[in-house]
Amino acid sequence: MSETQKPSSFDDTNPSDEIPLIEQETIDLDKTLTEDEADELAGQQVRFRVGNNLKFNRLDKYLGGRFSCFSRTKLQQLIKEQGVNVNGRPAKPSCKLQPGDEIDLILPVRELRELVPEDIPINVLYEDDYIIVINKQPDLIVHPARGYKHGTLVNGLVYHFQNLSSCPEDLRPGIVHRLDRNTTGCLVVAKDDTSHWKLSRQFAERTTKKTYIAIIHGTPQLDADVINQPLGVHPTRREKYAIRHDIGKEAVTIYEVLEAFRGYSLVQLDLKTGRTHQIRVHLSYIKHPIAADDMYGGKVVYPWQIEDCDAVPEEPLIARCALHAWKLEITHPATNERMTFEAPLPDDMQNLLDNLRKYRKQV
């Protein structure tokens, strides 16, 4: 299927947490990390410059001193697998550093011992010796965090799979990127540490391709457009994000209207960056929030609303953010083959779409 074709389930005749990490971003470090900070940045790409006061000039010893919360063995393995760049090039453990050298690496996961396996259903789209691609269900946080130690995707992964990156001694085994608690769709999981950092680098360097599907309120004036607005933490509500021209980071979303209905639209979204809550904030910014995304202005959708009837007590057609990670394209970490995975629409979004086609088709 070409990228411009609609999935078959969208044809009239043929009917990912607390914090999403749609794409890794590079973090500029200007200090030694605490253990809590290292946990929060695990799996992300970090960059820093070597200072003037070098205690150790060998790369492996320097990193061991700078990241004391990681074992030297783990850091040496990362270097030997070309997971650490010095001035843009993979370096050896014995590389002699100079003041001003720029180092970037995918931060490994610290070893922790608190993860409880749980029999949580997992819908596997693809699996081999190196990766697992799943179709994440709604109402599922990706990994344990403050206040969520159980019932996460990771708890299910360690129950169902023997081999995961950094398994079983951390709280994020296998997790390369994240989806919101109520965002469904494609998510890739790494089975070993080498696959993990190679995939993480793809997300950091934006060589992955992520395509989402959403049902939004209203119909944009333009059938397709680019939303280029910087995102940062909301100035008053720390759990939210907002357009921030003062401190925000670049965020680019491309949308295309696939189907327009009275009061709603089905849109495809391609991401050029992957900031926290990017799609949700950008669509809210153009006054077309995602259906049922109450954090950013979306409303729960009931059958009586779609049918233009009087309000009656009934279950909603959808009560969670109508956003789905439809396609994910990556380079396989072992074979270097370019691969595309596709997750079918979840039942609630398909049901809403069917009702829109039945009652809200444009004349």
Residue frames relative to the residue before (quaternion, step in Angstrom):
aa qw qx qy qz dx dy dz
M 1.0000 0.0000 0.0000 0.0000 0.00 0.00 0.00
S 0.3976 -0.7154 0.5161 0.2525 3.60 -0.83 0.86
E 0.6478 -0.5459 0.3682 0.3831 3.56 -1.25 0.47
T 0.6867 0.4936 -0.2953 0.4445 3.61 1.13 -0.53
Q 0.5709 0.5981 -0.3899 0.4053 3.58 1.23 -0.23
K 0.4366 -0.6514 0.5443 0.2978 3.55 -1.20 0.54
P 0.5301 -0.6047 0.4665 0.3684 3.58 -1.08 0.63
S 0.6362 -0.5863 0.3427 0.3662 3.55 -1.08 0.73
S 0.6253 0.5567 -0.3522 0.4184 3.59 1.07 -0.63
F 0.6448 0.5137 -0.3315 0.4587 3.61 1.23 -0.27
D 0.5452 0.6268 -0.3978 0.3895 3.59 1.26 -0.15
D 0.5318 -0.6615 0.4182 0.3236 3.57 -0.84 0.92
T 0.7278 0.4299 -0.2467 0.4740 3.57 1.05 -0.64
N 0.7656 0.2358 -0.1404 0.5818 3.57 1.24 -0.36
P 0.1621 -0.8528 0.4867 0.0979 3.30 0.38 1.33
S 0.2491 -0.8163 0.4556 0.2532 17.99 -13.41 6.00
D 0.7326 -0.0138 0.6017 0.3179 6.33 1.26 -4.82
E 0.7194 -0.4598 0.4296 0.2941 2.79 -0.58 0.67
I 0.7984 -0.0710 0.0677 0.5941 3.63 0.69 -1.01
P 0.2410 -0.7807 0.5513 0.1690 3.61 -0.56 1.02
L 0.0966 -0.7536 0.6438 0.0914 3.51 -1.11 0.62
I 0.1401 -0.8241 0.5459 0.0574 3.51 0.24 1.29
E 0.7864 -0.0406 0.0260 0.6159 3.56 1.02 -0.72
Q 0.4899 -0.6543 0.4826 0.3147 3.56 -0.97 0.83
E 0.1556 -0.7587 0.6221 0.1150 3.56 -1.13 0.64
T 0.5070 -0.6438 0.4709 0.3268 3.59 -1.15 0.52
I 0.2161 -0.7779 0.5830 0.0909 3.57 -0.82 1.07
D 0.2698 -0.7489 0.5824 0.1649 3.59 -0.83 0.97
L 0.1917 -0.8055 0.5558 0.0750 3.57 -0.58 1.19
D 0.0486 -0.7954 0.6030 0.0369 3.55 -0.99 0.80
K 0.7434 0.2981 -0.1969 0.5655 3.58 1.24 0.38
T 0.5692 -0.5426 0.4796 0.3893 3.53 -1.35 0.16
L 0.4228 -0.7372 0.4717 0.2351 3.59 -0.83 0.95
T 0.3944 -0.6433 0.5946 0.2777 3.51 -1.23 0.60
E 0.6711 -0.4830 0.3545 0.4367 3.59 -1.24 0.20
D 0.6486 0.5119 -0.3266 0.4589 3.61 0.96 -0.81
E 0.6595 0.4976 -0.3127 0.4687 3.59 0.97 -0.81
A 0.6305 0.5278 -0.3284 0.4648 3.58 1.05 -0.77
D 0.6320 0.5232 -0.3298 0.4670 3.59 1.01 -0.76
E 0.6803 0.5046 -0.2950 0.4422 3.58 0.91 -0.91
L 0.7462 0.4010 -0.2103 0.4881 3.59 1.06 -0.75
A 0.3547 0.7614 -0.4863 0.2407 3.60 1.26 0.03
G 0.8099 0.2498 -0.2101 0.4873 3.55 -0.93 0.97
Q 0.6335 0.5214 -0.3401 0.4595 3.60 1.23 -0.10
Q 0.4934 -0.6427 0.4955 0.3130 3.55 -1.24 0.43
V 0.0716 -0.7930 0.6049 0.0104 3.56 -0.85 1.02
R 0.1450 -0.7862 0.5988 0.0476 3.56 -1.19 0.65
F 0.1178 0.7863 -0.6008 0.0831 3.59 -1.02 0.73
R 0.3925 -0.6954 0.5499 0.2449 3.56 -1.31 0.34
V 0.4891 -0.6428 0.5075 0.3001 3.55 -1.12 0.75
G 0.3839 -0.7444 0.5058 0.2066 3.56 -0.88 0.98
N 0.6880 -0.5009 0.3462 0.3948 3.56 -1.34 0.03
N 0.7181 0.4201 -0.2476 0.4965 3.59 1.10 -0.63
L 0.0169 -0.8296 0.5561 -0.0467 3.57 0.14 1.34
K 0.2397 -0.7567 0.5919 0.1399 3.56 -0.65 1.12
F 0.7668 0.0832 -0.0382 0.6353 3.58 1.09 -0.86
N 0.2040 -0.8002 0.5457 0.1421 3.59 -0.87 0.86
R 0.5074 0.5824 -0.4520 0.4462 3.62 1.25 0.01
L 0.5642 -0.6439 0.3974 0.3305 3.59 -0.88 0.94
D 0.6908 0.4855 -0.3109 0.4363 3.61 0.79 -0.96
K 0.6771 0.4752 -0.3021 0.4738 3.59 0.96 -0.79
Y 0.6163 0.5497 -0.3430 0.4476 3.56 1.05 -0.75
L 0.6814 0.4729 -0.2932 0.4755 3.59 0.88 -0.93
G 0.6182 0.5493 -0.3447 0.4442 3.59 1.04 -0.74
G 0.6774 0.4740 -0.2884 0.4830 3.57 1.07 -0.71
R 0.6855 0.4850 -0.2855 0.4619 3.56 1.01 -0.81
F 0.7789 0.2143 -0.1109 0.5789 3.59 1.06 -0.78
S 0.0480 -0.8635 0.5020 0.0014 3.55 0.56 1.20
C 0.6103 0.5638 -0.3585 0.4256 3.60 1.20 -0.32
F 0.6649 0.4260 -0.3102 0.5293 3.60 1.31 0.03
S 0.5210 -0.6295 0.4721 0.3306 3.55 -1.12 0.65
R 0.5675 -0.5986 0.4395 0.3556 3.57 -1.13 0.66
T 0.5989 0.5737 -0.3543 0.4320 3.58 1.10 -0.71
K 0.6706 0.4937 -0.3031 0.4633 3.58 0.91 -0.91
L 0.6650 0.4952 -0.3094 0.4657 3.59 0.96 -0.82
Q 0.6417 0.5175 -0.3278 0.4616 3.60 1.00 -0.79
Q 0.6300 0.5286 -0.3326 0.4616 3.59 1.02 -0.80
L 0.6449 0.5252 -0.3171 0.4558 3.57 0.97 -0.87
I 0.6542 0.5072 -0.3108 0.4671 3.60 0.98 -0.86
K 0.6806 0.5040 -0.2958 0.4420 3.60 0.85 -0.99
E 0.6899 0.4520 -0.2750 0.4941 3.59 1.14 -0.57
Q 0.4934 -0.6883 0.3947 0.3563 3.57 1.35 0.32
G 0.3789 0.7297 -0.4782 0.3088 3.54 1.05 0.83
V 0.6945 0.3892 -0.2605 0.5462 3.60 1.31 0.04
N 0.1522 -0.7891 0.5915 0.0661 3.57 -0.82 1.02
V 0.1225 -0.7414 0.6539 0.0880 3.55 -1.14 0.75
N 0.8261 -0.0726 -0.0220 0.5584 3.55 -0.57 1.22
G 0.7528 -0.4438 0.2008 0.4428 3.54 0.97 0.99
R 0.7145 0.3988 -0.2552 0.5150 3.61 1.24 0.02
P 0.5490 -0.5957 0.4568 0.3677 3.62 -1.04 0.68
A 0.1720 -0.8111 0.5567 0.0512 3.57 -0.93 0.94
K 0.4705 -0.6472 0.5214 0.2964 3.55 -1.32 0.37
P 0.6600 -0.5067 0.3604 0.4217 3.62 -1.21 0.37
S 0.7114 0.4656 -0.2509 0.4628 3.60 1.08 -0.76
C 0.3451 0.7637 -0.4861 0.2478 3.60 1.28 0.02
K 0.3107 -0.7558 0.5508 0.1699 3.59 -0.85 1.02
L 0.2686 -0.7972 0.5273 0.1197 3.53 -0.61 1.16
Q 0.1818 -0.7494 0.6270 0.1103 3.52 -1.29 0.56
P 0.6088 -0.5370 0.4142 0.4116 3.62 -1.11 0.51
G 0.7677 0.3279 -0.2680 0.4810 3.54 -0.93 0.96
D 0.4759 0.6551 -0.4545 0.3713 3.61 1.22 -0.17
E 0.2857 -0.7536 0.5698 0.1604 3.58 -1.05 0.80
I 0.1104 -0.7968 0.5939 0.0116 3.55 -0.76 1.11
D 0.0602 0.7718 -0.6329 -0.0085 3.57 -1.06 0.72
L 0.0443 0.7887 -0.6080 0.0794 3.53 -1.10 0.79
I 0.4622 -0.6066 0.5515 0.3381 3.52 -1.34 0.27
L 0.3865 -0.7579 0.4718 0.2314 3.57 -0.46 1.18
P 0.3749 -0.7430 0.5010 0.2375 3.63 -0.68 1.02
V 0.5494 -0.6048 0.4679 0.3368 3.53 -1.33 0.22
R 0.4351 -0.6906 0.5100 0.2713 3.57 -0.92 0.87
E 0.4979 -0.6578 0.4808 0.2971 3.53 -1.19 0.56
L 0.0606 0.7724 -0.6249 0.0957 3.54 -0.71 1.18
R 0.2447 -0.7995 0.5393 0.1004 3.58 -1.13 0.46
E 0.4748 0.6945 -0.4224 0.3374 3.58 0.76 0.98
L 0.5124 0.6943 -0.3937 0.3169 3.60 1.25 0.03
V 0.1894 -0.7889 0.5804 0.0696 3.56 -0.86 1.06
P 0.3711 -0.7218 0.5317 0.2420 3.65 -0.66 1.03
E 0.0160 -0.7947 0.6066 -0.0158 3.59 -1.01 0.85
D 0.4716 -0.6862 0.4854 0.2666 3.56 -1.05 0.82
I 0.1488 0.7852 -0.5724 0.1835 3.56 0.34 1.33
P 0.4876 -0.6822 0.4489 0.3089 3.65 -0.72 0.96
I 0.0512 -0.7833 0.6195 0.0053 3.57 -1.03 0.87
N 0.2600 -0.7688 0.5721 0.1187 3.55 -0.78 1.12
V 0.1448 -0.8244 0.5456 0.0409 3.59 -0.22 1.31
L 0.2475 -0.7693 0.5765 0.1208 3.56 -0.80 1.08
Y 0.7909 -0.0489 0.0824 0.6044 3.58 1.10 -0.75
E 0.0665 0.7872 -0.6116 0.0432 3.57 -1.12 0.68
D 0.0870 0.7429 -0.6635 0.0186 3.54 -1.19 0.70
D 0.7675 -0.3721 0.2444 0.4613 3.61 -1.20 -0.34
Y 0.7485 0.4237 -0.2005 0.4690 3.60 1.22 -0.36
I 0.8208 0.0933 -0.0120 0.5634 3.59 1.00 -0.77
I 0.1641 -0.7112 0.6673 0.1484 3.51 -1.41 0.29
V 0.1130 -0.7600 0.6348 0.0813 3.59 -0.97 0.82
I 0.0868 -0.8213 0.5639 0.0034 3.56 -0.65 1.12
N 0.3447 -0.6601 0.6176 0.2529 3.51 -1.39 0.31
K 0.2410 -0.8212 0.5015 0.1265 3.56 -0.06 1.31
Q 0.3738 -0.7231 0.5414 0.2104 3.56 -0.98 0.90
P 0.5951 -0.5621 0.4165 0.3955 3.62 -1.21 0.31
D 0.8045 0.2834 -0.2290 0.4690 3.54 -1.38 0.29
L 0.5785 0.5432 -0.3946 0.4632 3.56 0.94 0.92
I 0.2819 -0.7443 0.5869 0.1484 3.55 -0.62 1.17
V 0.5227 -0.6874 0.4050 0.3004 3.58 -0.91 0.88
H 0.8243 -0.0547 0.0556 0.5607 3.62 0.78 -0.89
P 0.6466 -0.5224 0.3706 0.4144 3.60 -1.18 0.43
A 0.0527 0.7582 -0.6478 0.0516 3.52 -1.17 0.72
R 0.7462 -0.3480 0.2668 0.5009 3.56 -1.25 -0.15
G 0.8248 0.1918 -0.1731 0.5030 3.55 -0.75 1.09
Y 0.7548 0.2752 -0.1779 0.5682 3.60 1.25 -0.21
K 0.0514 0.8291 -0.5501 0.0856 3.57 0.14 1.30
H 0.7766 0.2495 -0.1242 0.5651 3.58 1.22 -0.44
G 0.7709 0.4048 -0.2602 0.4173 3.55 -1.32 0.22
T 0.5179 0.6397 -0.4203 0.3819 3.60 1.19 0.41
L 0.6887 -0.4538 0.3610 0.4351 3.54 -1.30 0.19
V 0.6413 0.5345 -0.3294 0.4412 3.59 0.96 -0.83
N 0.6136 0.5345 -0.3562 0.4594 3.60 0.98 -0.72
G 0.6717 0.4827 -0.2896 0.4816 3.56 1.07 -0.74
L 0.6267 0.5505 -0.3404 0.4339 3.59 1.01 -0.77
V 0.7092 0.4479 -0.2861 0.4632 3.60 0.81 -0.90
Y 0.5929 0.5411 -0.3696 0.4681 3.59 1.23 -0.30
H 0.7826 0.3851 -0.1807 0.4546 3.59 0.84 -0.99
F 0.7936 0.2777 -0.1320 0.5250 3.63 1.09 -0.59
Q 0.4286 -0.7165 0.4962 0.2382 3.56 -0.92 0.95
N 0.8021 0.2635 -0.1162 0.5232 3.57 0.88 -0.94
L 0.1613 0.7381 -0.6392 0.1438 3.52 -0.82 1.15
S 0.6110 -0.5564 0.3898 0.4064 3.58 -1.08 0.55
S 0.8506 0.0536 -0.1007 0.5133 3.55 -1.01 1.00
C 0.3908 0.7258 -0.4721 0.3124 3.59 1.20 0.46
P 0.6994 -0.2156 -0.6703 -0.1229 1.62 -2.05 1.43
E 0.4976 0.7412 -0.3557 0.2767 3.58 1.21 0.28
D 0.7115 0.3794 -0.3021 0.5085 3.63 1.02 0.52
L 0.5838 -0.6165 0.4166 0.3249 3.55 -1.30 0.24
R 0.7544 0.3262 -0.2027 0.5323 3.59 1.25 -0.03
P 0.1246 0.8176 -0.5571 0.0757 3.64 0.85 0.74
G 0.8386 0.2082 -0.1685 0.4744 3.55 -0.92 0.97
I 0.6155 0.6063 -0.3504 0.3617 3.60 1.12 -0.53
V 0.1477 -0.8057 0.5732 0.0243 3.54 -0.54 1.28
H 0.7777 -0.0351 0.0432 0.6262 3.60 1.05 -0.78
R 0.3443 -0.7610 0.5244 0.1655 3.55 -1.24 0.34
L 0.1983 -0.7168 0.6475 0.1661 3.50 -1.41 0.24
D 0.6337 -0.5157 0.4112 0.4042 3.56 -1.21 0.47
R 0.6812 -0.4880 0.3619 0.4084 3.53 -1.24 0.45
N 0.8066 0.2712 -0.1284 0.5093 3.59 0.86 -0.92
T 0.5021 0.5920 -0.4575 0.4337 3.59 1.21 0.39
T 0.2454 -0.7792 0.5642 0.1194 3.56 -0.85 1.01
G 0.5847 0.6598 -0.3978 0.2542 3.54 -1.37 -0.02
C 0.8307 -0.3122 0.1889 0.4204 3.52 -1.43 -0.24
L 0.1173 0.7540 -0.6377 0.1048 3.51 -0.98 1.00
V 0.2465 -0.7857 0.5523 0.1299 3.60 -0.77 1.04
V 0.1649 -0.7724 0.6115 0.0474 3.55 -1.08 0.90
A 0.3251 -0.7564 0.5387 0.1786 3.60 -0.97 0.87
K 0.3434 -0.7603 0.5215 0.1790 3.56 -1.00 0.87
D 0.7883 0.1342 -0.0967 0.5927 3.62 1.20 -0.28
D 0.6770 -0.5391 0.3212 0.3845 3.56 -1.23 0.49
T 0.6285 0.5352 -0.3474 0.4449 3.60 1.02 -0.71
S 0.6478 0.4993 -0.3122 0.4833 3.58 0.93 -0.88
H 0.6241 0.5703 -0.3359 0.4153 3.57 1.04 -0.83
W 0.7429 0.4035 -0.2679 0.4620 3.59 0.65 -1.02
K 0.6127 0.5442 -0.3615 0.4447 3.59 1.09 -0.60
L 0.6592 0.4778 -0.3051 0.4940 3.59 1.00 -0.78
S 0.6335 0.5379 -0.3342 0.4445 3.58 0.97 -0.84
R 0.6469 0.5133 -0.3246 0.4612 3.57 1.00 -0.78
Q 0.6090 0.5447 -0.3597 0.4506 3.59 1.05 -0.67
F 0.6643 0.4831 -0.3076 0.4803 3.58 0.95 -0.84
A 0.6565 0.5172 -0.3148 0.4500 3.58 0.97 -0.84
E 0.7516 0.3818 -0.2051 0.4972 3.58 0.98 -0.84
R 0.4476 -0.7456 0.4077 0.2785 3.59 1.35 0.23
T 0.4017 0.7003 -0.4952 0.3210 3.56 0.97 0.84
T 0.5225 0.5670 -0.4346 0.4654 3.57 1.28 0.13
K 0.2166 -0.7387 0.6136 0.1757 3.57 -1.28 0.26
K 0.0603 -0.8098 0.5830 -0.0273 3.55 -0.70 1.16
T 0.0475 -0.7962 0.6029 -0.0151 3.55 -0.78 1.07
Y 0.1320 -0.8057 0.5770 0.0226 3.54 -0.77 1.11
I 0.2231 -0.7208 0.6365 0.1597 3.53 -1.37 0.36
A 0.0321 0.7964 -0.6029 0.0352 3.58 -0.97 0.86
I 0.2642 -0.6934 0.6385 0.2044 3.53 -1.31 0.44
I 0.0866 -0.8382 0.5380 -0.0227 3.55 -0.55 1.22
H 0.5464 -0.5780 0.4888 0.3583 3.54 -1.32 0.29
G 0.8332 0.1804 -0.1502 0.5008 3.56 -0.93 0.92
T 0.3736 -0.6915 0.5663 0.2480 3.53 -1.37 -0.11
P 0.4455 -0.6991 0.4840 0.2802 3.62 -0.68 1.02
Q 0.6009 -0.5807 0.4156 0.3592 3.56 -1.16 0.63
L 0.7436 0.3140 -0.1784 0.5627 3.56 1.07 -0.79
D 0.5017 -0.6678 0.4611 0.2996 3.58 -0.97 0.86
A 0.7813 0.0066 0.0000 0.6241 3.58 1.19 -0.53
D 0.1256 0.7895 -0.5900 0.1134 3.56 -1.05 0.74
V 0.3996 -0.6674 0.5707 0.2630 3.52 -1.40 0.19
I 0.1660 -0.7507 0.6318 0.0986 3.56 -0.92 0.95
N 0.0247 0.8003 -0.5934 0.0824 3.57 -0.49 1.25
Q 0.2965 0.7425 -0.5326 0.2776 3.55 0.06 1.34
P 0.4458 -0.7226 0.4575 0.2643 3.62 -0.76 0.99
L 0.2268 -0.7901 0.5609 0.0983 3.56 -1.04 0.82
G 0.0838 0.7670 -0.6337 0.0552 3.51 -1.21 0.71
V 0.6984 -0.4377 0.3411 0.4521 3.54 -1.30 0.08
H 0.5580 -0.6119 0.4498 0.3346 3.57 -1.02 0.87
P 0.5329 -0.6811 0.3947 0.3103 3.63 -0.84 0.89
T 0.8023 0.2627 -0.1445 0.5161 3.62 1.08 -0.53
R 0.7566 0.2858 -0.1778 0.5606 3.61 1.17 -0.50
R 0.3234 -0.8196 0.4414 0.1697 3.56 -0.11 1.32
E 0.6456 0.5215 -0.3344 0.4466 3.60 1.16 -0.44
K 0.6839 0.4568 -0.2746 0.4982 3.58 1.28 -0.20
Y 0.2640 -0.7205 0.6090 0.2008 3.53 -1.38 0.21
A 0.1254 -0.8051 0.5796 0.0137 3.53 -1.20 0.54
I 0.5814 -0.5062 0.4751 0.4242 3.55 -1.34 0.16
R 0.0339 0.8086 -0.5821 0.0780 3.58 -0.63 1.17
H 0.1795 -0.8043 0.5599 0.0863 3.57 -0.26 1.25
D 0.6161 0.5568 -0.3512 0.4326 3.59 1.24 -0.29
I 0.8358 0.0899 -0.0112 0.5415 3.61 0.73 -1.04
G 0.4666 0.7310 -0.4152 0.2750 3.60 1.27 -0.13
K 0.3832 -0.6927 0.5647 0.2336 3.53 -1.30 0.50
E 0.6585 -0.5275 0.3594 0.3987 3.55 -1.17 0.63
A 0.0608 0.7762 -0.6240 0.0669 3.57 -0.98 0.90
V 0.0133 -0.8159 0.5749 -0.0603 3.58 -0.69 1.15
T 0.0010 -0.7827 0.6201 -0.0532 3.55 -0.78 1.14
I 0.1673 -0.7634 0.6164 0.0963 3.57 -0.97 0.90
Y 0.0652 -0.8112 0.5801 0.0332 3.60 -0.74 0.98
E 0.0697 -0.7573 0.6469 0.0557 3.54 -1.32 0.47
V 0.3626 -0.7185 0.5496 0.2241 3.57 -0.86 0.95
L 0.2383 -0.7861 0.5592 0.1121 3.58 -0.68 1.13
E 0.7794 -0.0520 0.0566 0.6218 3.57 1.03 -0.85
A 0.1864 -0.7747 0.5968 0.0946 3.57 -1.02 0.85
F 0.0818 -0.7760 0.6251 0.0164 3.56 -1.02 0.91
R 0.6178 -0.4871 0.4219 0.4506 3.56 -1.25 0.03
G 0.8580 0.1152 -0.1120 0.4879 3.56 -0.55 1.20
Y 0.7907 0.1972 -0.1035 0.5703 3.61 1.22 -0.26
S 0.0918 -0.7775 0.6155 0.0900 3.56 -1.30 0.25
L 0.3206 -0.6772 0.6236 0.2230 3.51 -1.32 0.52
V 0.0107 -0.8293 0.5573 -0.0397 3.59 -0.61 1.11
Q 0.2960 -0.6981 0.6227 0.1930 3.51 -1.30 0.58
L 0.1089 -0.8077 0.5791 0.0195 3.56 -0.97 0.91
D 0.1056 -0.7715 0.6262 0.0388 3.55 -0.92 1.00
L 0.2607 -0.7983 0.5304 0.1157 3.55 -0.81 1.02
K 0.2171 -0.7535 0.6077 0.1259 3.54 -1.02 0.90
T 0.7311 0.1552 -0.1446 0.6485 3.55 1.32 -0.28
G 0.2545 -0.7891 0.5364 0.1576 3.58 -1.20 0.08
R 0.0882 0.8228 -0.5529 0.0980 3.55 0.53 1.15
T 0.6590 -0.5047 0.3887 0.3999 3.51 -1.29 0.38
H 0.8515 0.0207 -0.0721 0.5189 3.58 -0.86 1.09
Q 0.2220 0.8388 -0.4839 0.1138 3.61 1.22 0.37
I 0.6946 0.4704 -0.2943 0.4579 3.59 0.70 -1.04
R 0.6748 0.5218 -0.2981 0.4283 3.55 0.85 -0.97
V 0.6856 0.4694 -0.2850 0.4778 3.58 0.91 -0.91
H 0.6634 0.5175 -0.3164 0.4381 3.60 0.89 -0.89
L 0.6772 0.4723 -0.3065 0.4736 3.61 0.90 -0.83
S 0.6230 0.5165 -0.3385 0.4802 3.59 1.06 -0.66
Y 0.6199 0.5682 -0.3281 0.4304 3.58 1.05 -0.78
I 0.7319 0.3809 -0.2370 0.5130 3.61 1.00 -0.76
K 0.5539 -0.6659 0.3507 0.3562 3.57 1.30 0.47
H 0.6399 0.4593 -0.3507 0.5064 3.58 1.12 0.64
P 0.0433 -0.8438 0.5347 0.0130 3.61 0.53 1.16
I 0.5930 -0.5636 0.4405 0.3697 3.55 -1.27 0.44
A 0.5630 -0.6062 0.4431 0.3452 3.58 -1.00 0.84
A 0.8571 0.1243 -0.1490 0.4772 3.53 -1.07 1.00
D 0.5051 0.6088 -0.4547 0.4092 3.64 1.20 0.29
D 0.1501 -0.8564 0.4879 0.0773 3.55 0.35 1.27
M 0.5807 0.5892 -0.3867 0.4076 3.62 1.12 -0.44
Y 0.8045 0.2367 -0.0998 0.5355 3.57 1.07 -0.74
G 0.7689 -0.4381 0.1886 0.4257 3.56 1.02 0.82
G 0.5196 0.6359 -0.4229 0.3832 3.60 1.23 0.03
K 0.3009 -0.7621 0.5524 0.1532 3.57 -1.18 0.60
V 0.5462 -0.5769 0.4987 0.3466 3.56 -1.19 0.65
V 0.2554 -0.7925 0.5425 0.1114 3.59 -0.93 0.90
Y 0.1431 -0.7986 0.5833 0.0389 3.59 -0.77 1.13
P 0.6346 -0.5432 0.3814 0.3959 3.61 -1.14 0.51
W 0.6599 0.5253 -0.3286 0.4249 3.61 0.89 -0.87
Q 0.6114 0.5388 -0.3586 0.4553 3.60 1.13 -0.56
I 0.6805 0.4869 -0.2914 0.4637 3.58 0.87 -0.96
E 0.7178 0.4410 -0.2417 0.4816 3.60 1.06 -0.78
D 0.3902 -0.7439 0.4576 0.2915 3.61 1.35 0.00
C 0.4156 0.6863 -0.4784 0.3569 3.56 0.97 0.93
D 0.6487 -0.4708 0.4039 0.4409 3.55 -1.33 0.00
A 0.5890 -0.5959 0.4189 0.3499 3.54 -1.15 0.68
V 0.0326 0.7758 -0.6281 0.0512 3.55 -0.99 0.94
P 0.5526 -0.5943 0.4471 0.3763 3.60 -1.16 0.48
E 0.3013 0.7322 -0.5660 0.2295 3.61 -0.63 1.10
E 0.6084 -0.5544 0.4217 0.3804 3.52 -1.27 0.34
P 0.4966 -0.6635 0.4600 0.3187 3.62 -1.00 0.74
L 0.5498 -0.5744 0.4854 0.3636 3.54 -1.25 0.43
I 0.7744 -0.0772 0.0471 0.6262 3.55 1.11 -0.70
A 0.1102 -0.8101 0.5756 0.0171 3.55 -0.91 0.99
R 0.6881 0.3820 -0.2866 0.5462 3.59 1.27 0.30
C 0.7107 -0.4690 0.3165 0.4182 3.56 -1.22 0.50
A 0.3162 -0.7897 0.5033 0.1517 3.59 -0.57 1.22
L 0.3771 0.7042 -0.4919 0.3462 3.54 0.60 1.25
H 0.0355 -0.8160 0.5741 -0.0567 3.57 -0.83 1.07
A 0.3377 -0.7203 0.5729 0.1973 3.58 -0.88 1.01
W 0.1973 -0.8592 0.4657 0.0771 3.53 0.20 1.38
K 0.8230 0.0449 0.0168 0.5660 3.59 0.77 -1.02
L 0.0498 -0.7622 0.6441 0.0403 3.52 -1.25 0.61
E 0.0723 -0.7929 0.6050 0.0108 3.57 -0.77 1.06
I 0.0443 0.8014 -0.5897 0.0899 3.57 -0.73 1.12
T 0.4125 -0.6224 0.5783 0.3287 3.53 -1.36 0.05
H 0.4608 -0.6962 0.4650 0.2946 3.59 -0.66 1.07
P 0.4776 -0.7245 0.4155 0.2728 3.63 -0.71 1.02
A 0.7246 0.4073 -0.2492 0.4970 3.62 1.16 -0.42
T 0.7842 0.3430 -0.1721 0.4875 3.60 0.89 -0.91
N 0.3341 -0.7551 0.4777 0.3000 3.58 1.29 -0.45
E 0.4143 0.6940 -0.4774 0.3447 3.58 1.24 0.36
R 0.3980 -0.6885 0.5504 0.2542 3.56 -1.02 0.81
M 0.0238 -0.8229 0.5653 -0.0518 3.59 -0.66 1.12
T 0.1460 -0.7752 0.6101 0.0735 3.57 -1.10 0.79
F 0.1166 -0.7885 0.6031 0.0313 3.55 -0.90 1.01
E 0.1362 -0.7987 0.5852 0.0319 3.55 -1.08 0.80
A 0.1730 -0.7852 0.5902 0.0721 3.57 -0.91 0.97
P 0.4319 -0.7059 0.4889 0.2759 3.63 -0.74 0.97
L 0.6290 -0.5395 0.3996 0.3919 3.56 -1.19 0.51
P 0.4669 -0.6546 0.5068 0.3109 3.61 -1.02 0.71
D 0.7001 -0.5170 0.3018 0.3893 3.54 -1.21 0.56
D 0.6833 0.4995 -0.3207 0.4252 3.62 0.85 -0.89
M 0.6661 0.4765 -0.3126 0.4812 3.60 0.97 -0.75
Q 0.6357 0.5157 -0.3329 0.4681 3.60 1.02 -0.75
N 0.6381 0.5254 -0.3192 0.4635 3.60 1.02 -0.81
L 0.6454 0.5024 -0.3148 0.4817 3.59 0.97 -0.83
L 0.6550 0.5143 -0.3078 0.4601 3.58 0.94 -0.88
D 0.6419 0.5211 -0.3211 0.4619 3.60 0.97 -0.85
N 0.6699 0.4928 -0.2986 0.4682 3.59 0.97 -0.83
L 0.6218 0.5234 -0.3412 0.4722 3.59 1.04 -0.69
R 0.6622 0.5003 -0.3060 0.4665 3.58 0.96 -0.81
K 0.6755 0.4974 -0.2910 0.4599 3.57 1.08 -0.70
Y 0.8333 0.2543 -0.0954 0.4815 3.58 0.82 -1.01
R 0.7980 0.3378 -0.1502 0.4759 3.60 1.10 -0.52
K 0.2844 0.7658 -0.5302 0.2271 3.60 1.14 0.48
Q 0.4774 -0.6543 0.5073 0.2942 3.54 -1.06 0.84
V 0.4087 -0.7068 0.5256 0.2389 3.56 -0.98 0.87
